Amino acid sequence: MTISTPMLVTFLVYIFGMVLIGLFAYRATNNFGDYILGGRRMGSVVTALSAGASDMSGWLLMGLPGAIFISGISESWIAIGLTLGAYLNWKWVAGRLRVHTEVNHNALTLPDYFTHRFEDNSKLLRVISALVILIFFTIYCASGVVAGARLFESTFGLSYGTALWAGAAATIAYTFIGGFLAVSWTDTVQASLMIFALILTPVMAILSLGGIDTSLMVIEAKNPANLDMFKGLNVIAIISLMGWGLGYFGQPHILARFMAADSHHTIHSARRISMTWMILCLAGAVTVGFFGIAYFHNNPDQAGNVAQNSERVFIELSMLLFNPWIAGVLLSAILAAVMSTLSCQLLVCSSAITEDLYKPFLRKNASQKELVWVGRAMVLLVAIIAIGLSLNPENRVLGLVSYAWAGFGAAFGPVILISLLWPRMTRNGALFGMIVGAATVLIWKQYAWLGLYEIIPGFIFNSLTIFIVSLLGKAPSKAITDRFNQAEAEYKSV
C-alpha cells in the first residue's frame, strides 16, 4: 500500500501541534501538583471535554463500530449503559470528589485520597490501590498502543511492529514534556476532532447509499437480525452490556479530571457539556458501524480489510468516502482518541508510582523538581511495558479495554462512591472491598461464570464487603467524620 502524501502531511501536522501544546504546558508546569493535576485550575469546558476524550479511547472509533458491524444494533446496549453510568458519575461523584480531595489534605491521587480519607497510617491502602492502578492501567495502556498501531498499519501500510512504535511515540513525547496541562489542553482539541469525525462519516456513508431508507433496506436484506436490539441476547447478556456503565465510578483517569476542576461550582456546566458531547459521539460510533454494514454489502470489492478485522470499519470508510486531505483529518480523530486516553493513563500510572510509592517510601523530602522528573521517567517506563504487552498482532482493542475497565470499576468504583456518600465507611471496609473487587474480576474473567461481565459481580461483592466490614468494625474517628461533614457542607453550598 502506497503512503498517501495528503494523509501523511495531515498526520504530521496534527502530531506536531500536539507536541507544541506539550511545550507550552512545560512552561506552565512549576511543581509536581501542576504536572499531575494541572494545579487544580481547569475550567468547565476543559474539564468536560478532557473527561470525555480521556474516557473515549480508540475503542470509540474502532472497537465499538467494529462490534456493531459484526453483530448489528444489539451491541449498542454498551453505549446505553455507558451513557447512564457517565451521567450518574457526573451527578454523584464529580463535585463531591473535587471537594473531598481538597479537604483531605489536598490529595493529588486516588491512593492519596484514600489514605487521608480513612487516616490509614499503615499506608497499606495507599500501596494496594497504587498496585491496582499499575496492574490494570498497564493493560489499558496496551489497548491504546494496539489501537494506534492498527491505525498506522492500515493507513500507511506499515508492519505491525513499526506501526506500534510510530503510534506511541507522539503521545509519550507530549505527556513526558507537559504533564497534566498538556494532556488536558490536547484532550480539548482531540475531543473536538472526534465529534466532527463521528458526525460527518456516517452522514457521508448514508448519502453514498442513497439515503437512510435505502440503507436500512440493504441492512435488512443482508440480515434482518441486524435491526434487532435483542439479537442473540438473553437477560444476562443485556445486563453485561449495560454493566459497562458501572465502570465510570472507578476510572482514575476520568476521576482525575474532576479533581483538577478549578472548583466544584464548574462541575454543573461541565456535566452538561460532557454529556452532550458523549451522546453525540456514541451515536456517531454506532451509526458508523451500522451503516458500514450496508456500504460494504453494496461494495464487496472494497470490503477485504474490514472482513479481516471489523475494527477497521471507520478507517476504511474514511479512506473510501473522502478525498485524502479530509480523510487525513478524520483518521487523525482516531489518533486523537488513542492519544487522549493513553496520555492520561500514562500520567495516572506515573502519579501512582511517584506520589504513592516513591515519595512516601523512598524520598519523603524529595524536591518538587525531583518529583516532576521522576514522574517523567515513570511515563517512559510504563509506556515501554505497555508496548511490550502490545507486541502480539492478534490483540483486539475492545477485549483489552473490557478487562481493564472491569478491573477499575470493580476495585475502585464502590470505594469511591460509598466513601463520598457514607460517613460510617471505615479504612478496613475500603481495603477489603478493594481487594475483593479486584480479585473477583481476575477470577471471574478466567471462568466466565454465567456469561456475566466480571465488573458486575466485582462491583456487588466489593460493595457488600465495604458495608459488612465497616459495620463490624470500630466507627471512624471524630476527625474523619468532621472532615466528611465539612466537605459535604461545602459541596451542598453550591
C-alpha positions in Angstrom: 0.0 0.0 0.0 1.4 3.4 -1.0 1.5 6.1 1.5 -0.9 8.9 0.7 1.0 12.2 0.9 -2.0 14.3 2.0 -2.8 11.9 4.8 0.8 11.8 5.9 1.1 15.6 5.9 -2.2 15.8 7.9 -0.9 13.3 10.5 2.4 15.0 10.8 0.8 18.5 11.3 -1.5 17.1 13.9 1.2 15.3 15.8 3.4 18.4 15.6 0.5 20.5 17.0 0.1 18.2 20.0 3.8 18.2 20.8 3.8 22.0 20.5 1.0 22.2 23.1 3.1 20.0 25.3 5.9 22.5 25.1 3.6 25.4 26.1 2.4 23.2 29.0 6.0 22.6 30.0 6.5 26.3 30.6 3.4 26.4 32.8 4.5 23.5 34.9 6.1 24.8 38.1 5.7 21.9 40.6 4.6 18.3 40.9 1.0 19.3 41.6 1.0 21.1 38.2 2.5 18.1 36.5 -0.1 15.5 37.7 -3.2 17.6 38.3 -2.7 20.9 36.5 -2.7 22.9 39.7 -6.5 22.3 40.1 -7.3 25.2 37.7 -9.2 23.6 34.8 -12.4 25.4 33.7 -15.7 23.8 32.8 -15.0 23.4 29.1 -11.6 21.8 29.5 -12.9 19.7 32.4 -15.8 18.4 30.3 -14.0 17.7 27.1 -10.9 16.3 28.7 -13.0 13.9 30.8 -14.8 12.8 27.6 -11.7 12.5 25.5 -9.8 10.6 28.2 -12.7 8.2 28.6 -13.4 7.5 24.9 -10.2 5.8 23.7 -9.5 4.1 20.4 -12.4 1.7 21.2 -14.9 4.5 20.4 -13.7 4.8 16.7 -12.5 1.2 16.3 -13.8 -1.3 18.9 -17.5 -0.1 19.1 -18.1 0.4 15.4 -16.4 -3.0 14.8 -18.7 -4.7 17.3 -21.8 -3.1 15.6 -20.5 -4.0 12.2 -20.3 -7.7 13.2 -23.4 -8.1 15.4 -25.7 -5.3 14.4 -27.6 -2.8 16.5 -27.8 -5.2 19.5 -24.2 -4.2 20.5 -25.5 -0.6 21.2 -26.6 -1.7 24.7 -23.0 -0.9 25.7 -23.5 2.7 24.6 -26.7 3.0 26.6 -25.1 1.6 29.7 -22.1 3.9 29.3 -24.3 7.0 28.9 -26.3 6.2 32.1 -23.1 5.4 34.0 -21.3 8.6 32.9 -24.3 10.8 33.9 -24.5 9.3 37.4 -20.8 9.7 37.8 -21.1 13.4 37.0 -24.1 13.7 39.2 -23.0 11.7 42.3 -19.2 11.7 42.2 -17.7 14.7 40.3 -18.5 17.6 42.5 -18.1 15.7 45.8 -14.7 14.2 44.8 -13.4 17.7 43.9 -14.3 18.9 47.4 -13.4 15.8 49.4 -9.9 15.5 47.9 -9.2 19.1 48.7 -10.5 18.8 52.3 -8.5 15.6 52.8 -5.0 17.2 52.7 -5.4 18.4 49.1 -5.0 14.8 47.9 -3.5 14.7 44.3 -4.2 11.0 43.5 -6.8 8.4 44.5 -4.4 6.4 46.7 -3.5 9.7 48.4 -7.3 10.5 48.9 -7.9 7.0 50.4 -5.0 7.4 52.8 -6.2 10.7 54.2 -9.9 10.0 54.0 -9.5 7.0 56.3 -6.4 8.1 58.3 -4.5 5.0 57.2 -1.2 5.4 59.0 -0.1 1.9 57.9 -0.1 3.1 54.2 -1.4 -0.3 53.2 -4.4 1.2 51.5 -2.1 3.5 49.5 0.1 0.6 48.4 -2.8 -1.7 47.4 -4.6 1.0 45.4 -1.4 2.1 43.7 -0.7 -1.6 42.7 -4.3 -1.9 41.3 -3.7 1.2 39.2 -0.4 -0.1 37.9 -1.8 -3.6 37.0 -5.0 -2.6 35.2 -3.7 0.6 33.7 -0.7 -1.2 32.1 -3.3 -3.4 30.3 -5.4 -0.3 29.5 -2.3 1.5 28.1 -1.7 -1.6 25.9 -5.1 -1.2 24.3 -4.2 2.3 23.3 -0.9 1.3 21.8 -2.7 -1.5 19.8 -5.3 1.0 18.5 -2.6 3.4 17.4 -0.7 0.5 15.7 -3.8 -0.6 13.9 -4.3 3.0 12.6 -0.8 3.4 11.3 -0.8 -0.1 9.9 -4.0 0.4 7.9 -3.3 4.0 6.8 0.4 3.8 5.8 0.9 0.0 5.1 3.5 -0.3 7.9 4.3 -3.6 9.6 2.6 -4.0 12.9 5.9 -3.7 14.8 6.8 -0.5 13.1 3.3 0.9 13.5 3.4 0.1 17.2 6.3 2.4 17.9 5.1 5.1 15.5 1.7 5.3 17.1 3.1 5.5 20.6 5.9 8.0 20.1 4.0 11.2 19.9 1.8 10.5 22.9 4.8 9.6 25.0 6.5 12.8 23.9 3.9 15.4 24.9 2.9 13.5 28.1 6.6 13.4 29.1 7.1 17.1 28.4 3.9 18.8 29.6 2.2 16.5 32.1 -1.4 17.1 33.1 -1.7 20.6 31.5 -0.6 19.2 28.1 -2.9 16.2 28.4 -5.9 18.4 29.3 -5.3 21.0 26.6 -4.7 18.4 23.9 -7.8 16.5 25.1 -9.9 19.6 24.4 -8.6 19.8 20.8 -8.9 16.0 20.4 -12.5 15.9 21.7 -13.5 18.5 19.1 -11.9 16.5 16.3 -13.5 13.2 17.4 -17.1 14.6 17.4 -16.5 16.2 14.0 -15.3 12.8 12.5 -18.1 10.8 14.1 -20.9 13.0 12.8 -19.5 13.5 9.3 -18.5 9.9 8.4 -21.9 8.2 8.9 -23.7 11.1 7.1 -21.5 10.6 4.1 -22.0 6.8 4.2 -25.7 7.3 4.3 -25.6 9.8 1.3 -23.4 7.4 -0.7 -26.0 4.7 -0.3 -28.9 6.9 -1.4 -30.4 7.8 2.0 -31.5 6.3 5.3 -34.4 4.3 3.9 -32.2 2.7 1.2 -29.5 1.9 3.7 -31.9 0.2 6.1 -33.3 -1.9 3.3 -29.8 -3.1 2.4 -29.0 -3.9 6.0 -32.3 -5.8 6.4 -31.8 -7.6 3.2 -28.3 -8.8 4.3 -29.6 -10.0 7.7 -32.9 -8.8 9.3 -31.4 -9.6 12.8 -29.0 -6.6 12.3 -32.0 -4.4 13.1 -33.0 -6.3 16.2 -31.9 -4.8 19.6 -32.3 -8.2 21.2 -30.5 -10.2 18.6 -28.9 -13.3 20.3 -29.2 -11.6 23.7 -30.7 -13.0 26.9 -31.2 -11.1 30.1 -27.6 -11.9 31.3 -26.1 -10.6 28.0 -28.1 -7.3 28.2 -27.1 -6.8 31.9 -23.5 -7.5 31.0 -23.5 -4.9 28.2 -25.3 -2.3 30.4 -22.9 -3.1 33.2 -20.2 -1.2 31.4 -21.7 1.9 32.9 -20.7 0.8 36.4 -17.1 1.2 35.4 -17.2 5.0 35.4 -17.2 5.3 39.2 -13.7 3.8 39.4 -11.7 5.0 36.4 -8.7 7.0 37.8 -8.1 8.9 34.5 -11.6 10.2 34.4 -11.8 10.9 38.2 -8.6 12.9 37.9 -10.4 15.4 35.6 -13.0 16.0 38.4 -10.2 16.5 40.9 -8.5 19.1 38.6 -11.5 21.3 38.1 -10.9 24.9 39.4 -13.8 24.4 41.8 -16.9 22.2 42.4 -19.0 25.1 41.1 -17.8 24.4 37.5 -18.9 20.8 37.6 -22.6 21.5 36.8 -21.9 23.3 33.4 -19.1 20.8 32.7 -21.6 17.9 33.1 -24.0 19.4 30.5 -21.2 19.9 28.0 -19.6 16.5 28.6 -22.9 14.5 28.3 -23.9 16.3 25.1 -20.5 15.5 23.6 -20.7 11.9 24.8 -24.2 11.2 23.5 -23.3 12.6 20.0 -20.0 10.7 19.9 -21.6 7.3 20.9 -24.4 7.8 18.5 -21.9 8.5 15.7 -19.8 5.5 16.5 -22.9 3.2 16.5 -24.1 4.6 13.1 -20.6 4.2 11.6 -20.7 0.5 12.3 -24.4 0.1 11.5 -24.3 1.9 8.1 -20.9 0.4 7.4 -22.8 -2.9 7.1 -24.8 -1.5 4.2 -21.9 0.2 2.5 -19.6 -2.9 2.4 -22.5 -5.2 1.4 -23.1 -3.0 -1.6 -19.3 -2.7 -2.3 -17.9 -6.2 -1.6 -14.8 -5.5 -3.7 -13.8 -2.8 -1.0 -14.5 -5.0 2.0 -11.3 -7.0 2.2 -9.7 -5.2 5.1 -12.9 -5.0 7.1 -13.6 -8.7 6.6 -10.1 -9.4 8.1 -10.6 -7.1 11.1 -14.0 -5.4 11.7 -12.3 -2.8 13.9 -11.1 -1.1 10.7 -14.6 -0.1 9.6 -14.2 3.6 10.4 -10.7 3.7 8.9 -11.9 2.1 5.7 -15.0 4.3 5.3 -12.9 7.5 5.9 -10.4 6.5 3.2 -13.1 5.5 0.7 -15.6 8.2 1.1 -13.4 11.3 1.4 -10.5 12.9 -0.5 -7.1 12.2 1.1 -6.9 15.6 2.8 -10.3 15.2 4.6 -9.6 11.5 5.2 -6.3 12.5 6.9 -8.3 14.9 9.3 -10.8 12.2 10.0 -8.2 9.5 10.7 -6.4 11.9 12.9 -9.6 11.6 15.1 -8.6 8.0 15.8 -5.1 9.2 16.7 -6.8 11.8 18.9 -8.9 9.2 20.7 -5.9 7.0 21.2 -3.6 9.8 22.3 -6.0 11.4 24.6 -6.7 8.3 26.6 -3.2 6.8 26.5 -1.7 10.1 27.7 -3.8 10.4 30.8 -3.4 6.7 31.6 0.4 7.1 31.4 0.2 10.1 33.6 -2.0 8.4 36.3 0.4 5.4 36.4 3.3 7.8 36.7 1.5 9.7 39.5 0.8 6.4 41.4 4.4 5.4 41.3 5.8 8.8 42.1 3.3 10.2 44.6 2.2 7.0 46.2 5.3 4.8 46.2 8.4 6.8 45.5 7.7 9.8 47.7 6.3 8.1 50.8 8.7 5.2 50.9 11.9 6.2 49.3 12.3 10.0 49.3 10.0 11.7 51.8 11.8 15.0 51.4 12.2 15.0 47.6 12.0 18.4 46.0 9.3 19.4 43.6 11.7 19.4 40.7 12.9 15.9 41.6 9.3 14.6 41.7 8.5 16.0 38.3 11.5 14.3 36.7 10.8 11.0 38.5 7.2 11.4 37.1 8.5 11.8 33.6 10.8 8.8 34.0 7.8 6.7 35.1 5.9 7.8 32.0 8.6 6.3 29.9 8.8 3.1 32.0 5.1 2.4 31.9 4.9 3.2 28.1 7.7 0.6 27.4 5.9 -2.1 29.4 2.6 -1.3 27.6 4.3 -1.6 24.2 5.8 -4.9 25.3 2.3 -6.2 26.1 1.0 -5.0 22.7 3.5 -6.9 20.6 1.0 -9.7 19.7 -0.7 -8.6 16.5 -3.7 -10.7 17.4 -4.7 -8.3 20.2 -8.1 -6.7 19.9 -8.8 -3.3 21.3 -12.2 -3.9 22.8 -11.0 -7.1 24.6 -8.2 -5.3 26.4 -10.3 -2.3 27.3 -13.1 -4.5 28.7 -10.7 -6.3 31.1 -9.1 -3.1 32.4 -12.4 -1.2 32.6 -13.8 -4.1 34.7 -10.8 -4.1 37.0 -11.0 -0.4 37.9 -14.8 -0.4 38.1 -14.9 -3.3 40.5 -11.9 -2.4 42.6 -12.3 1.4 42.9 -15.9 2.1 41.9 -17.7 1.2 45.2 -14.9 2.5 47.3 -15.1 6.0 45.7 -18.9 6.1 45.6 -19.5 4.9 49.1 -16.6 7.0 50.6 -18.3 10.1 49.2 -21.8 9.3 50.4 -21.5 7.3 53.7 -19.6 8.8 56.7 -19.6 5.4 58.5 -17.3 3.7 56.0 -14.0 2.6 57.5 -10.5 2.0 56.4 -10.8 -1.8 56.6 -14.0 -1.6 54.7 -12.2 0.2 51.9 -9.2 -2.1 51.9 -11.1 -5.4 51.9 -13.7 -4.1 49.5 -11.0 -3.1 47.0 -9.2 -6.4 47.3 -12.4 -8.4 46.9 -13.5 -6.3 43.9 -10.1 -6.7 42.1 -9.8 -10.5 42.9 -13.4 -11.1 41.7 -12.6 -9.6 38.3 -9.3 -11.6 38.0 -11.0 -14.9 38.9 -14.4 -14.4 37.2 -12.6 -13.5 34.0 -10.9 -16.9 33.9 -14.0 -18.9 34.4 -16.7 -16.6 32.8 -19.4 -18.0 35.1 -23.0 -17.5 33.8 -21.5 -15.5 30.8 -21.8 -12.4 33.1 -19.4 -9.5 32.6 -17.0 -9.6 35.5 -17.5 -6.0 36.5 -21.0 -6.7 37.8 -20.1 -9.4 40.4 -17.0 -7.5 41.3 -18.9 -4.3 42.0 -21.6 -6.1 44.0 -19.1 -8.1 46.1 -17.0 -5.1 46.8 -20.0 -3.0 47.9 -21.2 -5.8 50.2 -17.7 -6.2 51.7 -17.5 -2.5 52.4 -20.8 -2.4 54.3 -20.2 -5.6 56.3 -16.6 -4.9 57.3 -17.4 -1.2 58.1 -20.4 -2.1 60.3 -18.5 -4.9 62.1 -15.5 -2.6 62.9 -15.0 0.4 65.1 -16.7 3.6 63.9 -14.5 6.3 62.2 -12.8 8.8 64.4 -14.3 12.2 65.1 -11.7 13.9 62.9 -12.7 11.7 59.9 -16.4 12.4 60.5 -15.8 16.1 60.9 -13.8 16.3 57.6 -16.6 14.3 55.8 -19.2 16.7 57.2 -17.1 19.8 56.2 -16.7 18.5 52.7 -20.4 17.6 52.3 -21.5 21.1 53.6 -19.1 22.8 51.2 -20.4 20.7 48.3 -24.1 21.5 49.1 -23.3 25.2 49.3 -23.4 25.4 45.5 
